[in-house]
């Protein structure tokens, strides 16, 4: 069994036929998608009934493509799979007490059901091919109808364009005459503009000469101002250096003054702490003495009533 399977898998004619079948299925799928996209009108909010039918056909082809591929490329191995499943089931049946005939009967029934399902799918594919053929014929008829309507509209437009062409020719003659008159006016205006341009050029030459004389005088003044600015900047640098020395001395004086002030404040704070501590100690001592005196006075007051009671007795 295994050598036959290997031979079938390496047969070039069989591989070519399988590839041809898959190409036909893919072509049907692509044509169905193209037909669905051509039937769909983007201006309509609801898709037409033909689009829904073609879309269903495309969905069915998409779902059947893996089955067809499996049937083409894996059907030669069904006998081998059947034998391996029978051996596996017979081994498990021997362990569980089930007979080999019952296992073989079950596998045969499963194989028969699988073949029936595949045959029904082949019939469905055939019906789908017929449906696609009819849809292709309907699409070609619709295309011919659209071409006839477009040809009729083109003839109507040609007749209207011939009628409008005569009107355009009359308008063209009138526009040519108007263009000649406009050319004459344009030549007259051009002569006037040429005279004005020459006058403006003479005035511009005078203004340029005056500007050159003024700018030369201003340039001399500017050179003198630059020299003055350079000398002033040199003096400013000297003054800035002197000011930096003064600022450094001033900063050192301020630091010494701040240091002396901080030392004075630190001494004042230390003196204040000593005085505060002395006052706190004196206040505590005075409170202690007052409490002691009060306690003595309370003891004396408590003893006096007792002495009076004893004297009365």
SVG drawing of the C-alpha trace seen along z (x, -y; Angstrom):
<svg xmlns="http://www.w3.org/2000/svg" viewBox="-33 -115 75 125">
<polyline fill="none" stroke="black" stroke-width="0.4" points="0.0,0.0 2.7,-2.5 4.7,-2.2 1.5,-2.9 0.9,-6.0 4.4,-7.2 4.0,-6.5 0.8,-8.5 2.3,-11.4 5.3,-11.6 3.2,-11.2 3.7,-14.5 0.5,-14.0 -1.6,-13.5 0.0,-16.6 -0.7,-18.6 -4.4,-17.5 -4.8,-18.4 -3.2,-21.8 -5.5,-22.4 -8.6,-21.6 -7.5,-23.9 -6.9,-26.7 -10.4,-26.2 -11.8,-26.5 -9.7,-29.6 -10.8,-31.1 -14.5,-30.5 -13.9,-32.2 -12.2,-35.2 -14.9,-35.6 -17.6,-35.3 -16.0,-38.1 -15.6,-40.3 -19.2,-39.8 -20.3,-40.6 -18.3,-43.8 -19.7,-44.8 -23.3,-44.2 -22.9,-46.3 -24.0,-49.9 -22.3,-52.3 -25.1,-54.9 -27.7,-52.4 -27.9,-51.9 -29.4,-48.4 -27.6,-45.7 -29.6,-44.1 -30.9,-40.5 -28.4,-39.4 -25.5,-40.6 -26.8,-38.7 -27.1,-35.5 -23.6,-35.8 -22.2,-36.6 -23.8,-33.4 -22.2,-31.5 -18.8,-33.0 -19.2,-32.1 -20.0,-28.5 -17.0,-28.3 -14.8,-29.6 -16.1,-27.0 -15.8,-24.1 -12.2,-25.0 -10.5,-23.3 -12.7,-20.2 -11.8,-20.0 -8.2,-20.5 -8.3,-17.7 -10.2,-15.4 -7.7,-15.9 -4.4,-15.7 -5.3,-13.3 -7.8,-10.8 -5.1,-8.3 -4.2,-7.9 -7.7,-7.0 -7.1,-3.3 -3.9,-3.6 -5.7,-5.7 -8.5,-3.1 -6.1,-0.3 -4.3,-2.2 -7.5,-3.1 -8.8,0.5 -5.5,1.8 -5.7,-0.8 -9.4,-0.1 -8.9,3.7 -6.1,3.4 -8.2,1.3 -11.2,3.6 -9.1,6.7 -8.3,5.0 -12.0,4.1 -13.5,7.3 -15.0,5.9 -14.8,8.0 -12.8,7.0 -15.9,7.5 -17.8,4.9 -14.9,2.4 -14.6,3.0 -18.4,2.6 -18.3,-0.8 -15.3,-2.0 -17.1,-0.9 -20.2,-2.8 -18.1,-5.9 -16.3,-5.6 -19.7,-5.2 -21.1,-8.3 -17.9,-10.3 -18.2,-9.2 -21.9,-10.2 -21.0,-13.6 -18.3,-14.1 -20.6,-13.1 -23.2,-15.6 -20.5,-18.3 -19.5,-17.4 -23.1,-17.8 -23.3,-21.1 -20.1,-22.2 -21.6,-21.2 -24.8,-23.2 -22.7,-26.2 -20.7,-26.0 -23.9,-26.0 -25.2,-29.0 -21.9,-30.9 -22.2,-30.2 -25.8,-31.6 -24.6,-34.6 -21.8,-35.1 -24.3,-35.0 -26.6,-37.5 -23.6,-39.8 -22.6,-39.7 -26.2,-40.6 -26.2,-43.5 -22.8,-44.7 -24.2,-44.5 -27.3,-46.5 -25.1,-49.1 -23.0,-49.4 -26.2,-49.9 -27.5,-52.6 -24.1,-54.3 -23.9,-54.2 -27.4,-55.8 -26.4,-58.5 -23.2,-59.1 -25.2,-59.6 -27.5,-62.1 -24.5,-64.0 -22.9,-64.0 -26.0,-65.6 -26.2,-68.2 -22.5,-69.0 -22.9,-69.5 -25.7,-71.9 -23.7,-73.8 -20.6,-73.8 -22.3,-76.2 -23.1,-78.5 -19.5,-78.4 -18.2,-79.2 -20.4,-82.3 -19.2,-83.3 -15.6,-82.7 -15.9,-85.1 -17.3,-87.8 -14.6,-87.2 -11.9,-87.4 -13.2,-90.8 -13.3,-91.9 -9.8,-90.6 -8.5,-92.7 -10.0,-95.9 -8.5,-95.0 -5.1,-94.5 -5.3,-98.0 -6.1,-99.5 -3.3,-97.4 -0.8,-98.8 -1.8,-102.4 -1.7,-101.7 1.8,-100.1 3.1,-103.2 1.9,-105.4 3.4,-103.0 6.7,-103.0 6.8,-106.9 5.9,-106.8 8.6,-104.1 11.3,-106.3 10.2,-109.2 10.4,-107.1 13.9,-105.8 15.1,-109.4 13.7,-110.3 15.1,-107.1 18.6,-108.1 18.4,-111.5 17.2,-109.9 20.1,-107.4 22.7,-110.1 21.3,-112.1 21.2,-108.9 24.9,-108.2 26.0,-111.7 24.0,-111.5 25.2,-108.0 28.9,-109.0 28.5,-111.9 26.7,-109.7 29.4,-107.0 32.1,-109.5 30.0,-110.5 29.5,-106.8 33.3,-106.1 33.9,-109.0 31.2,-107.7 32.7,-104.2 36.1,-105.6 34.4,-107.5 32.6,-104.4 35.8,-102.4 37.6,-105.0 34.5,-105.1 34.4,-101.4 38.2,-101.4 37.5,-103.9 34.5,-101.9 36.6,-98.8 39.1,-100.7 36.3,-102.1 34.8,-98.6 38.0,-97.1 38.3,-99.9 34.7,-99.3 35.3,-95.6 38.2,-96.3 36.0,-98.7 33.2,-96.1 35.5,-93.4 36.7,-95.7 33.1,-96.6 32.1,-92.9 35.0,-92.1 33.9,-95.0 30.3,-93.8 31.4,-90.3 33.5,-91.6 30.6,-93.7 28.2,-90.8 30.6,-88.5 31.0,-91.1 27.2,-91.6 26.7,-87.8 29.2,-87.6 27.5,-90.4 24.1,-88.7 25.5,-85.4 26.9,-87.1 23.6,-88.8 21.7,-85.5 24.1,-83.7 23.7,-86.5 19.9,-86.3 20.0,-82.6 22.0,-83.0 19.7,-85.6 16.7,-83.6 18.1,-80.5 18.9,-82.5 15.4,-84.0 13.9,-80.6 16.0,-79.1 15.2,-81.9 11.5,-81.7 11.6,-77.9 13.4,-78.4 10.9,-81.1 8.0,-78.8 9.6,-76.0 10.1,-78.2 6.5,-79.4 5.2,-75.9 7.3,-74.9 6.0,-77.8 2.4,-77.1 2.8,-73.5 4.2,-74.5 1.4,-77.0 -1.2,-74.3 0.4,-71.9 0.2,-74.6 -3.5,-75.3 -4.2,-71.6 -2.4,-71.3 -4.3,-74.3 -7.8,-72.8 -6.5,-69.6 -4.8,-71.6 -8.0,-73.5 -10.1,-70.4 -7.7,-68.9 -7.9,-72.1 -11.7,-72.0 -11.7,-68.5"/>
</svg>
